[in-house]
């Protein structure tokens, strides 16, 4: 099973300069200018452990100004240049050391590594993240609209990801609810829960 970092395993740490084409941008806008998202090749796993096997994730905890939330359904990451904030001042136009990291997985585990320096360039059609990890430069390109779910008013989803467009009442009387505490899967001091509702 895919269980997270295992002490004593062979390291899969980055050991050279890297160019990476991200196929997925997934994340949330929490309000007050704070975006939290991941650029990856295979996406975040919502059906188990948060990191998929044999995948790479560049996670960014970003602070912006003049955010457009499109009526609470989704938020656009504002165009501009963002710099790495090693001292966690959480100022506008930065991405913080706290919560930002690189994770790489194999068949059995994952390892996470902090950024040492970096910049993020965002345009209306994509973004380029350039970060230093273990002394090596990683250039990450994403081509697509820089949009994420808007959770600033208690809900929201990325466009085209759902057919649910309004309130919906469900009868769960013949269903089971299972909750799993996955632990600090992102290694950021927060506990991650998975909740599944399924027919009994």
C-alpha positions as CSV (number, residue, x, y, z in Angstrom):
1,X,0.0,0.0,0.0
2,X,0.9,3.6,-0.4
3,X,1.7,4.8,3.1
4,X,3.8,7.9,3.1
5,X,7.5,8.3,3.9
6,X,9.2,5.2,5.2
7,X,12.4,5.8,7.2
8,X,15.4,3.9,5.8
9,X,14.0,3.7,2.2
10,X,16.3,4.7,-0.7
11,X,16.0,8.4,-1.1
12,X,14.2,9.7,-4.2
13,X,15.4,13.2,-3.6
14,X,16.0,15.4,-6.7
15,X,19.6,15.3,-7.8
16,X,19.7,17.5,-10.9
17,X,18.2,20.5,-12.5
18,X,14.7,19.6,-13.7
19,X,12.2,20.8,-16.3
20,X,8.6,19.7,-15.5
21,X,5.4,20.0,-17.5
22,X,2.5,20.1,-15.1
23,X,-0.7,18.6,-16.4
24,X,-2.8,19.4,-13.4
25,X,-3.5,22.5,-11.3
26,X,-5.6,21.8,-8.3
27,X,-6.2,23.8,-5.2
28,X,-8.4,26.3,-3.2
29,X,-8.8,29.9,-2.5
30,X,-9.4,30.5,1.2
31,X,-10.0,34.2,1.2
32,X,-7.8,37.2,2.4
33,X,-5.7,36.7,-0.7
34,X,-4.5,33.1,0.3
35,X,-4.3,30.4,-2.5
36,X,-3.1,26.9,-1.8
37,X,-2.6,24.7,-4.8
38,X,-0.5,21.9,-6.4
39,X,1.0,21.6,-9.8
40,X,1.4,17.9,-10.7
41,X,1.6,15.3,-13.5
42,X,-1.1,12.9,-12.2
43,X,-3.3,15.0,-9.9
44,X,-4.2,14.7,-6.2
45,X,-5.8,11.5,-5.2
46,X,-9.3,12.0,-3.6
47,X,-9.9,8.3,-3.1
48,X,-7.2,7.5,-0.6
49,X,-3.7,8.8,0.1
50,X,-3.5,12.4,-1.1
51,X,-0.4,11.7,-3.3
52,X,-0.7,9.3,-6.2
53,X,2.1,6.7,-6.8
54,X,4.9,7.6,-9.1
55,X,4.0,11.3,-9.3
56,X,5.5,14.7,-8.6
57,X,3.8,17.7,-6.8
58,X,4.9,21.3,-6.5
59,X,2.8,22.8,-3.7
60,X,2.4,26.5,-3.4
61,X,1.0,28.6,-0.5
62,X,0.5,31.9,-2.2
63,X,-0.7,35.4,-1.1
64,X,-2.2,37.7,-3.7
65,X,-4.1,40.9,-4.0
66,X,-7.1,42.0,-6.1
67,X,-8.6,38.4,-6.3
68,X,-11.5,37.8,-8.6
69,X,-13.8,35.1,-7.1
70,X,-16.5,34.9,-9.8
71,X,-19.5,34.9,-7.5
72,X,-18.1,32.3,-5.1
73,X,-17.8,29.4,-7.6
74,X,-14.1,29.6,-8.4
75,X,-11.2,32.0,-8.0
76,X,-8.6,33.2,-10.5
77,X,-5.0,33.4,-9.4
78,X,-4.1,37.0,-10.3
79,X,-1.5,37.6,-13.0
80,X,1.9,38.8,-11.8
81,X,5.2,37.9,-10.3
82,X,5.3,36.2,-6.9
83,X,8.6,35.7,-5.0
84,X,9.5,33.0,-2.4
85,X,9.0,34.3,1.2
86,X,11.6,32.4,3.2
87,X,10.7,34.4,6.4
88,X,6.9,33.7,6.2
89,X,5.8,37.3,6.2
90,X,2.7,36.3,4.2
91,X,2.8,39.6,2.3
92,X,1.0,40.1,-1.0
93,X,2.7,38.8,-4.2
94,X,4.7,36.1,-2.3
95,X,4.5,32.4,-1.7
96,X,5.5,31.3,1.8
97,X,8.1,28.8,3.0
98,X,5.4,27.5,5.4
99,X,3.1,25.2,3.4
100,X,5.1,25.3,0.1
101,X,7.1,22.2,-0.9
102,X,8.0,19.6,-3.5
103,X,6.8,16.0,-3.1
104,X,7.8,13.0,-5.2
105,X,6.4,9.5,-4.9
106,X,7.3,6.0,-6.0
107,X,5.4,2.7,-5.7
108,X,5.6,2.6,-1.9
109,X,6.2,6.0,-0.4
110,X,6.8,9.7,-0.9
111,X,9.4,12.3,0.2
112,X,8.8,16.0,0.6
113,X,11.4,18.8,0.2
114,X,11.4,22.5,1.1
115,X,12.0,25.3,-1.4
116,X,15.1,27.3,-0.9
117,X,14.3,30.1,-3.3
118,X,12.0,30.8,-6.2
119,X,9.6,32.9,-8.3
120,X,6.2,32.2,-9.8
121,X,5.0,34.0,-13.0
122,X,1.3,33.9,-13.6
123,X,-0.5,34.9,-16.7
124,X,-4.1,34.4,-17.9
125,X,-3.1,31.3,-19.8
126,X,-0.8,29.5,-17.4
127,X,2.2,29.9,-15.0
128,X,5.9,29.2,-14.6
129,X,7.3,28.2,-11.2
130,X,11.0,28.3,-10.8
131,X,12.3,27.0,-7.5
132,X,15.6,25.8,-5.9
133,X,15.4,22.4,-4.2
134,X,18.5,20.8,-2.6
135,X,20.6,23.2,-4.6
136,X,19.0,22.3,-8.0
137,X,16.8,24.5,-10.1
138,X,13.3,23.2,-11.0
139,X,11.3,24.9,-13.8
140,X,7.7,24.0,-13.8
141,X,5.4,25.0,-16.6
142,X,1.6,24.8,-16.6
143,X,-0.5,25.7,-19.6
144,X,-4.1,26.5,-18.8
145,X,-6.3,29.0,-16.9
146,X,-5.0,29.7,-13.4
147,X,-8.3,28.8,-11.6
148,X,-9.0,27.0,-8.4
149,X,-12.0,26.3,-6.1
150,X,-13.3,29.2,-4.1
151,X,-13.7,28.2,-0.5
152,X,-13.6,31.8,0.8
153,X,-17.4,31.9,1.4
154,X,-17.8,28.3,2.4
155,X,-17.9,26.5,-0.9
156,X,-17.2,26.4,-4.6
157,X,-15.7,24.2,-7.2
158,X,-13.4,24.5,-10.2
159,X,-15.4,24.9,-13.4
160,X,-16.3,21.9,-15.5
161,X,-15.5,19.5,-12.6
162,X,-19.1,18.9,-11.5
163,X,-22.7,18.9,-12.7
164,X,-23.9,20.2,-9.3
165,X,-24.9,23.8,-9.9
166,X,-27.3,24.4,-6.9
167,X,-28.5,23.1,-3.5
168,X,-29.3,19.4,-3.5
169,X,-31.0,17.4,-0.7
170,X,-30.0,13.7,-0.3
171,X,-31.6,10.9,1.7
172,X,-28.7,9.1,3.4
173,X,-30.9,6.8,5.5
174,X,-29.7,3.7,3.8
175,X,-26.0,4.8,3.4
176,X,-22.9,4.3,5.5
177,X,-20.4,7.0,6.3
178,X,-16.8,6.1,6.8
179,X,-14.1,8.5,8.0
180,X,-10.4,7.9,7.8
181,X,-7.7,10.0,9.6
182,X,-4.9,10.1,7.1
183,X,-2.5,12.1,9.4
184,X,-0.4,15.0,8.3
185,X,-0.2,13.8,4.7
186,X,1.3,17.1,3.5
187,X,3.7,17.4,6.4
188,X,2.5,20.9,7.1
189,X,1.1,20.5,10.6
190,X,-2.5,19.9,9.6
191,X,-4.4,16.6,9.8
192,X,-6.1,15.2,6.7
193,X,-9.4,13.4,6.8
194,X,-11.1,11.3,4.1
195,X,-14.9,11.0,4.4
196,X,-16.8,8.5,2.2
197,X,-20.6,8.2,2.0
198,X,-21.8,5.1,0.2
199,X,-24.9,2.9,-0.1
200,X,-25.3,0.2,2.5
